[in-house]
Amino acid sequence: MIRTRRALMRAAAALAGLALLAGCATIPRSGGVQGGTEIHADDNGFDTFDYIPSGPVDGMTKEQILRGFVRAALSPQDRYQTARSFLTPDFADQWKPEVSVTVDSGTGRLYHEVDDSTWQLSVYPDAFVDKDGDYREADSDSPIAQPYKFQKIGGQWRISNAPDGTIIDATSFGNVFSAHTLYFFDPSGDYLVPDQRWFPSGASTPTRVVKALLAGPSAWLKGAVTTAFPQGTDLGFDSVRVSGGTAQVALGSAANGADAGQLQRMKVQLQRSLADTASGLSVSISIDGVEKTIGSPQSPPIQDPKIDSRPLVLKGGAFGFLSGTSIVPLPALSGAVAALAGSAAVVSADHSAAAVLAGGRVHSVRGGGSAVVDDRPGLIAPSLDPSGFVWSVSATETGTVRATGSDGVAHAVATQWPDATAIRAFSVSRDGTRVAALLESGDKLRLVVAAVLRDDGVPERLGEPLELGSLGGARPASLAWVDELTVAVLTASADGETTIRSQVVGGQAHSLAGPGGGRTIVGGGGIPPYWVLTADGSLQAARGTGWQERAAEVSLVAGQLGTPR
């Protein structure tokens, strides 16, 4: 119900957004040719959406001032100078627009006069963005009421008190804000870990990205990732200048302690984090005004581990990659995995290890043989991480999960899910720093992610969960990491119809109808983005607006952590 109403409002908002843009400016049809501003090579090449709002005019009512203020707050230019012009001089410097953004459809807003000096604006939130750029979808359909106080200044109404933050409709949000992925390292330094944020688009975006990177990861990721920047590192100048395709990052004296290897990793973080601000952007680093000559690391970290686009299946008693109608075996694994005749499996990036659910027990497969690592009741599909730990989960033991190392030693990993009554699906990200889980809380299904906190490489506990939304009363089937930021969730209805929700961690969710009888979903390596195995053994891939069978009589489709380097 929540998503249906929001979808309708977003459609209406799109039309309203077009009307708003149409009213912002008109094309002159008479008069002489006027010279424009000079285009400079240093203008960075950023494609920006410049909404130029109108300020207040004499005689405006309190409602007109409030509506004008909300519209003007769409523009962050000059520190929201136009929006501040709707405020009293005393309050204009106190208002903090950067604290948060409330994203709504734009069509369900209710303006209401409370008394002679107070108006109230109620909005139905779709999502929120906090001061650090973290995006969270709203998990409630209830409206948020915000009060605004008014005072006359020179005979004209102005707002004397208002909530910090801004309100923006979903259509305008996509034009004014853009997603940017910051990158940190996993504890081993082998992988880059993404942290998606949202910032206002424009020439200041590289500065915002670098400041956020120096400030560290989002709260939910702390403890699971590291940064190459020495503690206290900040910008020596207040902005990052982009000139000639190079972002010039001037760092303060705290970065002087970095050695050559650390400087290389710092540059990697900057290059990858700034990559989507401008095409082909390179990075130069200076510290205390001295430009550094920095080479490339001998072993670059892995970003978004790629997997084989061929499905990895158990079919006709043989396990391997499905290539045409043939099964291409994995020399170190295929025989042992096939012998288990399991219902779920995941394979390591180097194809030397696997975790398999078979006969209600979780098995570790290595060196051509297998061993039972967990035989608790209620076990669900296992997971595997790059360090070789087999993760096994009992659906009803929500307080801990188990990680068994390649040495056969099992470790209890504490969770922080006190409200969960069951764990219905669980998967570790390919970089080993995060888990995604489907949790039951009473009659509701929740999708969460959490950081993996380790002690000397051994998983010890999971961090506070990041809620990615409620799936209501849907029946859980399976989940999988599609790429470094996207989790795909397969749910089913009572009549066997399925839905796939693709959720970006730190971003938005999209849903589509899945194949009938869908049972297991795994990442697909690109095109298709995922494979779905049905209860009757049909391996399906999304094609156009429907689903197409890739193979029949498939017993199992396995997840992959990557490809051999």
C-alpha positions in Angstrom: 0.0 0.0 0.0 2.8 2.4 0.9 4.7 1.9 -2.3 1.5 1.9 -4.5 0.5 5.3 -3.1 4.0 6.7 -3.5 4.2 5.4 -7.1 1.1 7.3 -8.0 2.3 10.4 -6.3 5.7 10.2 -8.1 3.9 10.0 -11.4 1.9 13.1 -10.5 5.0 14.8 -9.3 6.7 14.2 -12.6 4.0 16.2 -14.3 4.1 18.9 -11.6 7.9 19.1 -12.0 7.5 19.8 -15.7 5.0 22.5 -15.0 7.4 24.0 -12.4 10.3 24.1 -14.9 8.1 25.5 -17.5 7.2 28.4 -15.2 10.8 29.1 -14.2 11.8 30.8 -17.5 10.5 31.7 -20.9 12.2 31.9 -24.3 12.4 35.6 -25.5 10.7 36.1 -28.8 11.9 39.7 -29.5 14.8 41.9 -28.8 18.5 42.0 -29.9 21.0 39.3 -29.6 22.6 39.3 -26.1 26.2 38.1 -25.3 26.4 35.2 -22.9 29.0 34.4 -20.3 32.3 33.2 -21.4 32.9 29.4 -21.2 36.1 28.6 -19.4 38.2 25.4 -19.7 38.1 25.2 -15.9 34.3 25.0 -15.7 34.8 21.3 -14.9 32.4 19.9 -17.5 29.8 19.1 -14.8 26.2 18.7 -16.1 24.2 20.6 -13.5 20.5 21.4 -13.0 20.2 25.1 -12.3 16.9 25.9 -10.8 16.7 29.7 -10.3 14.0 30.4 -7.8 12.2 33.7 -7.1 12.5 35.6 -3.9 9.6 37.2 -1.9 7.7 40.2 -3.3 5.8 42.8 -1.3 2.3 41.9 -0.2 2.7 38.1 0.0 0.5 36.3 2.5 2.0 33.9 5.1 1.0 30.9 3.0 2.6 32.4 -0.1 5.8 33.1 1.8 5.8 29.5 3.1 5.2 28.0 -0.3 7.8 30.3 -1.9 10.4 29.3 0.8 9.9 25.6 0.2 10.3 26.1 -3.6 13.4 28.3 -3.1 15.0 25.7 -0.9 15.3 23.5 -4.1 18.4 25.6 -5.0 21.5 25.2 -2.8 23.3 28.0 -4.7 25.1 30.6 -2.6 24.3 28.7 0.6 20.5 28.7 -0.2 20.6 32.5 -0.4 17.2 32.8 -2.1 15.5 30.6 0.4 17.0 32.6 3.3 15.4 35.8 1.8 12.1 34.4 3.0 13.3 34.4 6.6 13.7 37.2 9.1 17.2 38.7 9.3 17.8 37.2 12.7 16.7 33.7 11.7 18.3 33.7 8.2 21.7 32.9 9.6 20.4 30.3 12.1 18.6 28.1 9.7 20.6 25.0 8.7 19.4 23.6 5.4 22.2 21.0 5.1 21.1 19.1 8.2 18.6 16.9 6.2 16.5 16.5 3.1 13.0 15.1 3.3 12.0 13.6 -0.1 8.3 13.4 -0.9 6.1 13.1 -3.9 5.3 16.8 -3.9 1.5 16.2 -4.4 0.4 15.2 -0.9 1.5 18.4 0.9 -1.0 20.0 3.2 -0.6 23.7 4.3 -2.6 24.6 7.4 -2.9 27.7 9.4 -2.6 27.0 13.2 -2.9 30.5 14.5 -2.2 34.1 13.6 1.6 33.6 13.7 2.0 29.8 12.9 1.4 27.7 9.8 2.0 23.9 9.5 3.1 21.9 6.5 2.4 18.2 6.5 4.3 15.9 4.0 4.3 12.2 3.3 8.0 11.3 3.2 9.4 8.9 0.6 13.0 9.1 1.9 15.4 11.1 3.9 19.0 12.3 3.3 21.1 13.3 6.3 23.9 15.8 6.7 26.4 13.2 5.6 24.6 12.4 2.4 23.2 9.0 3.7 19.9 8.1 1.9 17.2 6.2 3.7 13.8 5.2 2.4 10.9 6.0 4.7 9.4 3.0 6.5 6.2 4.6 7.5 3.2 6.0 5.5 2.4 8.5 8.2 2.8 12.3 7.4 5.3 14.5 9.1 4.0 17.8 10.4 6.4 20.8 10.5 5.6 24.1 12.1 6.6 27.6 10.8 6.5 30.8 12.8 5.9 34.2 11.1 6.8 37.8 11.9 6.3 41.1 10.1 9.5 42.9 9.1 9.0 46.3 7.5 5.4 45.5 6.9 6.1 42.2 5.1 5.7 38.7 6.4 8.8 36.6 6.9 9.5 33.2 8.6 11.0 33.7 12.0 11.3 30.0 12.9 11.4 26.9 10.8 12.7 23.3 11.0 16.3 22.8 9.8 16.6 20.9 6.6 14.8 21.1 3.3 11.8 19.4 1.6 12.1 18.4 -2.0 9.8 16.4 -4.3 11.1 13.2 -5.8 11.3 14.5 -9.4 13.4 17.6 -8.4 15.5 15.5 -6.1 16.8 13.5 -9.0 17.8 16.7 -10.8 19.2 18.6 -7.8 21.0 15.7 -6.1 23.2 12.9 -7.4 24.5 9.7 -6.0 28.3 9.3 -5.4 30.1 6.2 -4.1 32.9 6.8 -1.6 35.4 4.0 -1.3 37.2 2.6 1.8 39.2 -0.6 2.3 38.4 -3.9 3.9 40.7 -4.7 6.8 43.0 -6.7 4.6 43.4 -3.9 2.1 42.5 -6.3 -0.7 39.1 -4.9 -1.5 37.5 -1.5 -2.0 34.2 -1.2 -0.1 31.5 1.2 -1.4 29.6 3.7 0.7 27.0 5.5 -1.4 26.1 9.1 -0.6 23.9 11.8 -2.1 25.1 15.4 -2.7 23.8 18.5 -4.5 25.0 18.4 -8.1 27.3 21.1 -9.3 30.9 22.4 -9.5 31.2 22.0 -5.7 30.4 18.2 -5.8 34.1 17.1 -5.9 34.7 19.2 -2.7 31.7 17.6 -1.0 32.9 14.1 -2.0 36.4 14.6 -0.7 35.3 16.2 2.6 32.9 13.2 3.1 35.7 10.8 2.3 38.1 12.4 4.8 35.3 12.4 7.5 35.2 8.6 7.3 32.5 5.9 6.5 28.8 6.0 7.3 28.1 5.1 10.9 26.8 1.6 10.2 30.1 0.7 8.4 32.5 1.9 11.1 34.7 -0.8 12.4 34.3 -2.9 9.3 36.3 -0.8 6.9 39.5 1.3 7.0 40.9 4.4 5.3 44.4 5.2 4.2 44.1 8.9 5.3 45.9 9.6 8.6 43.6 10.6 11.5 42.7 14.3 11.4 43.4 14.7 7.6 41.5 17.6 6.2 41.6 19.9 3.2 44.3 22.5 3.3 42.1 24.7 1.2 38.3 24.7 1.5 37.7 23.4 -2.1 38.9 20.9 -4.6 39.8 22.6 -7.8 39.2 20.7 -11.1 41.3 21.9 -14.0 42.3 20.2 -17.2 40.7 16.9 -16.2 42.6 16.8 -12.9 41.1 17.1 -9.4 43.7 19.0 -7.3 43.3 17.8 -3.7 45.3 20.0 -1.3 45.6 18.2 2.1 46.6 19.7 5.4 49.6 18.9 7.6 48.0 15.9 9.3 48.7 13.9 6.1 52.4 14.5 6.3 52.9 11.2 8.2 51.8 9.1 5.3 54.4 6.8 3.8 54.7 5.9 0.0 52.4 3.0 0.2 49.8 4.9 2.2 49.9 7.8 -0.3 49.2 5.3 -3.1 46.2 4.0 -1.2 45.0 7.5 -0.5 45.2 8.3 -4.2 43.2 5.1 -5.0 40.5 6.2 -2.6 40.3 9.6 -4.1 40.4 8.5 -7.7 37.6 5.8 -7.2 35.5 8.1 -5.1 35.7 11.0 -7.6 35.3 8.8 -10.7 31.6 9.6 -11.2 31.9 13.4 -10.8 33.5 13.8 -14.2 34.5 11.4 -17.0 38.2 10.5 -17.1 39.1 12.6 -14.0 42.6 12.1 -12.6 43.8 13.2 -9.1 46.8 15.1 -7.9 47.6 15.4 -4.2 49.5 18.1 -2.4 50.3 18.3 1.3 51.1 21.7 2.9 51.3 23.1 -0.6 53.9 20.5 -1.9 52.6 18.3 -4.7 53.4 14.7 -4.2 54.7 12.3 -6.9 52.6 9.1 -6.3 52.8 5.9 -8.2 50.3 3.1 -8.6 50.1 0.1 -6.1 51.7 -3.1 -7.4 48.5 -5.0 -6.4 45.5 -2.8 -7.0 42.6 -3.5 -4.6 39.6 -5.3 -6.1 36.6 -3.1 -6.7 33.1 -4.8 -7.2 34.4 -8.4 -7.7 33.2 -9.7 -11.0 31.6 -13.1 -11.4 31.3 -15.5 -14.3 28.3 -14.7 -16.5 27.6 -18.4 -16.9 25.3 -19.9 -14.3 26.9 -22.3 -11.9 24.6 -25.3 -11.6 24.0 -28.9 -10.5 22.2 -30.6 -13.4 22.0 -34.3 -14.3 24.3 -35.2 -11.4 27.1 -32.8 -12.7 28.2 -29.6 -11.1 29.8 -26.7 -13.1 29.3 -23.8 -15.4 26.5 -24.2 -17.8 27.9 -23.4 -21.3 25.4 -24.1 -24.0 24.1 -27.5 -23.2 27.4 -28.7 -21.5 28.5 -28.6 -17.9 32.1 -27.2 -17.5 33.4 -28.7 -14.2 35.5 -27.0 -11.6 38.4 -29.4 -11.1 38.8 -28.9 -7.3 35.1 -28.9 -6.5 32.7 -30.4 -8.9 32.9 -34.0 -7.8 32.5 -33.3 -4.1 29.7 -30.8 -4.6 27.8 -33.0 -7.0 28.1 -36.0 -4.5 26.3 -33.9 -1.8 23.3 -33.3 -4.1 22.5 -30.2 -2.1 19.8 -27.5 -2.4 22.0 -24.4 -2.0 25.7 -23.5 -2.5 28.2 -20.7 -2.9 31.7 -21.0 -4.4 34.9 -19.0 -3.6 36.4 -16.6 -6.2 39.4 -19.0 -6.9 37.1 -22.0 -7.2 38.9 -23.8 -4.4 36.2 -23.9 -1.8 32.4 -24.1 -1.4 29.7 -24.0 1.2 26.8 -26.3 0.5 23.5 -27.0 2.2 22.6 -30.7 1.8 20.4 -33.0 3.9 19.6 -30.2 6.3 23.3 -29.7 7.2 26.0 -27.2 6.0 29.1 -28.7 4.5 32.5 -27.1 3.8 34.0 -28.4 0.5 37.8 -28.1 0.0 40.5 -30.2 -1.6 38.1 -32.6 -3.3 36.4 -33.6 0.0 33.7 -32.3 2.2 33.0 -32.0 6.0 29.9 -31.1 8.0 30.4 -27.8 9.8 26.9 -27.3 11.1 24.1 -29.7 11.8 21.7 -27.5 13.9 18.0 -27.7 13.0 16.5 -25.1 10.7 19.6 -24.2 8.7 19.1 -21.9 5.7 21.3 -21.4 2.6 24.9 -20.9 3.8 27.3 -18.2 2.7 31.1 -17.9 2.2 33.5 -15.0 2.6 36.9 -14.2 0.9 38.8 -15.3 4.1 37.4 -18.8 3.7 34.8 -18.7 6.5 31.7 -20.7 5.9 28.7 -18.8 7.4 25.8 -21.0 8.6 22.5 -19.7 10.0 19.7 -21.4 11.9 16.5 -19.7 11.1 15.3 -19.5 14.7 18.6 -18.7 16.5 18.6 -15.0 15.8 21.1 -14.0 18.5 24.1 -15.5 16.8 25.2 -16.9 13.4 28.2 -19.2 12.9 31.4 -18.7 10.9 33.6 -21.8 10.5 37.2 -21.2 9.3 39.2 -23.3 6.9 40.8 -24.9 10.0 37.4 -26.3 11.0 37.1 -24.1 14.1 33.6 -22.6 14.5 33.1 -19.1 15.8 29.8 -17.7 17.2 29.1 -14.3 15.6 26.8 -12.1 17.7 24.0 -10.2 15.9 22.2 -7.1 17.0 18.7 -8.0 15.9 16.7 -8.1 19.2 13.3 -7.7 17.4 13.9 -10.5 15.0 11.9 -13.7 15.5 13.5 -15.6 12.6 16.2 -15.2 9.9 14.8 -16.3 6.6 17.7 -15.5 4.2 21.3 -14.4 4.7 24.3 -13.5 2.5 27.8 -12.1 2.9 28.9 -9.5 0.4 31.7 -10.5 -2.0 34.2 -8.3 -0.2 33.4 -9.9 3.2 32.6 -6.6 5.0 28.8 -6.7 5.0 25.9 -9.1 5.4 22.3 -8.8 4.0 19.5 -10.6 5.8 15.8 -11.1 5.6 14.4 -10.9 9.1 10.9 -11.8 10.4 9.6 -9.5 13.2 6.1 -10.8 14.0 4.1 -10.8 10.8 6.5 -8.4 9.0 9.5 -9.1 6.8 12.5 -6.7 7.0 15.5 -6.3 4.7 18.6 -5.2 6.6 22.4 -5.0 6.1 25.0 -4.9 8.7 28.8 -4.6 8.9 31.0 -7.6 9.7 33.3 -6.7 12.7 36.4 -8.9 12.9 39.1 -9.5 15.5 42.4 -10.3 13.7 40.4 -11.4 10.7 38.0 -13.6 12.6 34.3 -12.6 12.4 33.3 -11.6 15.9 30.0 -9.7 15.7 27.7 -7.9 13.3 27.2 -4.1 13.6 24.0 -2.3 14.2 21.6 -3.1 11.3 20.8 -0.6 8.6 17.1 -1.0 7.7 16.5 -1.1 4.0 12.7 -1.3 4.2 9.8 -3.5 5.1 8.4 -6.1 2.7 5.2 -6.4 4.6 3.7 -9.9 4.8 5.5 -11.3 1.7 6.8 -14.8 2.0 10.6 -14.9 1.8 12.4 -17.1 -0.7 16.0 -16.0 -1.3 18.3 -13.1 -1.5 21.7 -12.4 -3.2 24.3 -9.7 -3.7 24.0 -8.6 -7.4 26.9 -6.2 -7.3 28.9 -4.2 -4.7 25.9 -2.1 -3.7 22.8 -4.0 -4.8 20.9 -6.7 -3.0 18.1 -8.7 -4.9 15.3 -10.2 -2.8 13.0 -12.9 -4.1 9.6 -13.1 -2.3 6.5 -15.1 -3.1 2.8 -14.8 -2.6 0.5 -17.6 -1.4 -0.4 -18.5 -5.0 3.2 -18.9 -6.1 3.6 -15.5 -7.8 7.0 -14.0 -7.1 8.5 -10.5 -6.9 12.1 -9.4 -7.1 13.1 -6.2 -5.2 16.5 -4.8 -6.2 17.7 -2.6 -3.4 20.7 -0.3 -3.6 22.4 0.0 -0.2 22.3 3.8 0.4 19.9 4.3 -2.5 16.5 3.4 -4.0 14.6 0.2 -4.5 12.9 -1.1 -7.7 10.6 -4.1 -8.0 9.5 -6.3 -10.9 7.4 -9.5 -11.2 9.5 -12.7 -11.0 8.9 -16.1 -12.6 6.2 -18.3 -11.1 7.4 -20.7 -8.5 10.7 -18.9 -8.0 12.8 -20.5 -5.2 16.4 -19.3 -5.4 18.1 -16.1 -6.7 21.8 -15.6 -7.4 23.8 -12.9 -9.0 24.2 -13.2 -12.8 27.4 -11.3 -13.5 25.9 -8.5 -15.6 23.4 -9.6 -18.2 21.3 -11.0 -16.8 21.8 -9.3 -13.4 20.5 -12.5 -11.7 19.4 -16.0 -12.2 16.2 -17.5 -10.7 15.7 -21.2 -10.1 12.1 -22.3 -9.8 10.7 -25.1 -7.7 10.3 -27.3 -10.8 13.9 -27.0 -11.8 13.6 -24.3 -14.5 16.5 -21.8 -14.5 15.1 -18.4 -15.6 16.6 -15.1 -16.7 14.8 -11.8 -17.2 14.4 -10.9 -20.9 12.6 -7.8 -22.0 9.4 -7.6 -20.1 9.2 -11.3 -19.2 11.3 -14.3 -18.2 13.0 -16.9 -20.4 14.1 -20.4 -19.5 17.8 -21.0 -19.8 17.8 -24.6 -18.8 15.4 -27.3 -17.4 15.9 -30.0 -14.8 18.4 -27.9 -12.8 18.7 -29.1 -9.1 20.8 -26.2 -7.8 22.1 -22.8 -8.9 25.1 -21.6 -6.9 26.3 -18.2 -5.9 29.8 -16.9 -6.8 32.2 -14.7 -4.9 34.2 -13.7 -8.0 36.5 -15.1 -10.6 40.1 -16.4 -10.3 42.7 -13.6 -10.6 
